[in-house]
């Protein structure tokens, strides 16, 4: 079973409001991929929350929601190692994917004001915010089943520790 995070945990980690989360889920910008439905609380995966945080950062820099949607759709479903190699660059209007320092330099040499967003750095921020244990450290932990969401993790910690 995939680990999932409830809406409030996803909001806190991504730096967005619950209203933004709800709107973005309803409009299909970023939907919960671990669990959806009206019967149970939706659960967001770590890559879902990464897309939320990317959308928030791009929105904060003045990128239009239409361009953000295009960027998120382009990144959606890619494996974590691929995402970690990507730096998103923008001139304030368009968003560009760069996978090498040469591509970043080429964009910078166009003479326009640019900003960059290294997804590997954003991923590490999320892991810290959510208390995610990297795979190499996970093997040293007791073999308890992984929590299904942030609330379950906290309950288990309170019971065991």
C-alpha positions as CSV (number, residue, x, y, z in Angstrom):
1,X,0.0,0.0,0.0
2,X,1.2,3.5,-0.9
3,X,1.8,6.0,1.9
4,X,-0.6,8.8,1.7
5,X,-1.1,12.2,3.4
6,X,-4.4,13.8,4.3
7,X,-5.3,17.2,3.0
8,X,-4.1,19.3,6.0
9,X,-0.7,17.6,6.0
10,X,-0.4,18.1,2.2
11,X,-1.4,21.8,2.6
12,X,1.2,22.4,5.3
13,X,4.0,20.7,3.4
14,X,3.1,22.5,0.1
15,X,2.5,25.9,1.7
16,X,-1.0,26.2,0.4
17,X,-4.4,26.8,1.9
18,X,-7.1,24.0,2.1
19,X,-9.2,26.1,-0.3
20,X,-6.4,26.0,-2.9
21,X,-6.0,22.3,-2.4
22,X,-9.7,21.7,-2.9
23,X,-9.9,23.9,-5.9
24,X,-6.9,22.3,-7.6
25,X,-8.2,18.8,-6.9
26,X,-11.7,19.8,-8.4
27,X,-10.2,21.3,-11.5
28,X,-7.7,18.5,-12.0
29,X,-4.5,20.5,-11.5
30,X,-3.3,18.1,-8.8
31,X,-5.6,15.3,-7.6
32,X,-4.9,12.8,-4.8
33,X,-3.5,9.6,-6.3
34,X,-3.4,7.3,-3.2
35,X,-7.0,7.4,-2.4
36,X,-10.0,9.4,-3.7
37,X,-13.7,9.3,-3.1
38,X,-16.5,10.7,-1.0
39,X,-16.5,7.9,1.5
40,X,-12.9,8.3,2.8
41,X,-10.6,11.3,3.1
42,X,-8.5,11.7,0.0
43,X,-4.8,10.8,0.4
44,X,-2.0,12.6,-1.5
45,X,1.3,10.9,-2.4
46,X,4.7,12.5,-2.0
47,X,4.8,13.2,-5.8
48,X,1.3,14.8,-5.6
49,X,2.5,17.1,-2.9
50,X,5.6,17.9,-4.9
51,X,3.3,19.0,-7.7
52,X,1.3,21.1,-5.3
53,X,4.5,22.8,-4.0
54,X,5.7,23.4,-7.6
55,X,2.4,24.9,-8.5
56,X,2.5,27.2,-5.4
57,X,6.0,28.4,-6.1
58,X,5.2,29.1,-9.8
59,X,2.0,30.9,-8.7
60,X,4.0,33.0,-6.2
61,X,6.3,34.2,-9.0
62,X,3.4,35.4,-11.1
63,X,3.1,32.5,-13.6
64,X,-0.5,32.1,-14.9
65,X,-2.5,29.1,-13.7
66,X,-2.8,28.1,-17.4
67,X,1.0,27.9,-17.7
68,X,1.3,26.1,-14.3
69,X,-1.3,23.6,-15.5
70,X,0.8,22.9,-18.6
71,X,4.0,22.5,-16.5
72,X,2.3,20.2,-13.9
73,X,0.8,18.1,-16.7
74,X,4.2,17.8,-18.3
75,X,5.8,16.6,-15.0
76,X,2.9,14.4,-13.8
77,X,3.7,10.6,-13.6
78,X,7.4,10.9,-14.1
79,X,9.5,8.8,-11.7
80,X,11.3,10.5,-8.8
81,X,14.8,10.1,-10.2
82,X,13.7,12.0,-13.4
83,X,12.1,14.7,-11.4
84,X,15.2,15.1,-9.2
85,X,17.2,16.0,-12.4
86,X,14.8,18.8,-13.5
87,X,15.2,22.5,-12.9
88,X,12.2,24.5,-14.0
89,X,13.1,27.9,-15.4
90,X,10.8,30.8,-16.2
91,X,11.0,34.2,-17.7
92,X,7.7,35.1,-15.9
93,X,5.6,34.1,-18.8
94,X,6.7,30.6,-20.0
95,X,8.1,27.7,-18.0
96,X,11.0,25.7,-19.4
97,X,12.4,22.3,-18.3
98,X,16.1,22.1,-18.0
99,X,18.0,18.8,-17.3
100,X,21.5,20.1,-17.6
101,X,23.6,23.1,-16.5
102,X,24.1,23.9,-20.2
103,X,20.4,24.2,-20.8
104,X,20.2,26.6,-17.8
105,X,23.0,28.7,-19.2
106,X,21.5,28.8,-22.6
107,X,18.2,30.2,-21.2
108,X,20.1,32.7,-19.0
109,X,22.0,34.0,-22.0
110,X,18.8,35.1,-23.8
111,X,19.1,38.2,-21.6
112,X,15.7,37.9,-19.9
113,X,15.1,37.9,-16.2
114,X,14.8,34.3,-15.1
115,X,14.2,32.3,-12.0
116,X,14.8,28.6,-11.4
117,X,13.2,25.9,-9.3
118,X,15.4,22.8,-8.7
119,X,12.9,20.0,-8.1
120,X,15.4,17.9,-6.2
121,X,15.7,20.7,-3.6
122,X,11.9,21.0,-3.4
123,X,11.6,17.2,-2.9
124,X,14.1,17.3,0.0
125,X,12.1,20.1,1.6
126,X,8.9,18.0,1.4
127,X,10.6,14.9,2.9
128,X,11.8,17.1,5.8
129,X,8.3,18.7,6.3
130,X,6.5,15.3,6.2
131,X,9.1,13.4,8.2
132,X,9.7,11.0,5.4
133,X,12.6,8.5,6.0
134,X,14.8,8.0,2.9
135,X,14.8,4.4,1.6
136,X,18.4,3.6,2.9
137,X,17.4,4.6,6.4
138,X,14.0,2.8,6.3
139,X,15.7,-0.6,6.3
140,X,17.1,0.0,9.7
141,X,13.7,0.7,11.3
142,X,11.6,-2.0,12.9
143,X,9.5,-3.9,10.4
144,X,6.2,-2.1,11.3
145,X,3.9,-1.6,8.4
146,X,4.1,1.9,6.9
147,X,1.4,4.3,7.9
148,X,-1.3,4.9,5.4
149,X,-1.3,8.6,6.2
150,X,0.2,11.3,8.4
151,X,-2.5,10.9,11.1
152,X,-1.9,7.1,11.3
153,X,1.9,7.7,11.6
154,X,1.3,10.1,14.5
155,X,-1.0,7.7,16.3
156,X,1.5,4.8,16.0
157,X,4.3,7.1,17.3
158,X,2.2,8.1,20.3
159,X,1.4,4.4,21.1
160,X,5.0,3.1,20.7
161,X,6.9,5.9,21.9
